[in-house]
Amino acid sequence: MDNLDAGLELWSEATHLLQGGFTIDRVGEAAQLIGGAKDFFRGLKHQFDDQGGDTINGLAPVNDFAQDWSREEKSVFMFSGCKDSQTSADAFIMGKHVGAMSWAFLETMKHDRGWSFSFLQILESTRNLLQQNYSQIPQLSCGYPFDLNRPLVI
């Protein structure tokens, strides 16, 4: 998807700009980066305009979401960084800027060499790592009832 590539490119540029340090001399670069971000999101908003999409909110025709997708036989699980009422923390761990949740999740997965950890074990381990230094509480979401004791297999 073109927008995904543009978003990744934008992220790469932002990371480079931030890691390169920010001074008053770099205001022009920051302004250019913000302009690129605005163009990217404007493109998302109007992506489906010529296809009869929802021109008020953009992104997709409204009717696409009213369909019954249960026969697709696909599962989507989301580990999120915190409860809706909380804010996810940015962290500086082992000399790198990372999201606290991302770090804790990856640390957990490094110890699951045989892909035997259940969804619940992964969530609990991630929460345990975070509670040592952060107040956020990671969450797990799924679109239907699911046995959380099953192993996460990618």
FENDAUR-V307682 format. One record per helix or strand of 2 or more residues. SS is the DSSP state (alpha for helix, beta for strand). FROM is the first residue (numbers start at 0). LEN is the number of residues. If there is no record, write none. Layout:
SS;FROM;LEN
SS;FROM;LEN
//
This chain:
alpha;1;18
alpha;23;22
alpha;48;3
alpha;61;4
alpha;69;3
beta;76;4
beta;89;4
beta;95;4
alpha;99;11
alpha;118;13
beta;138;4
//
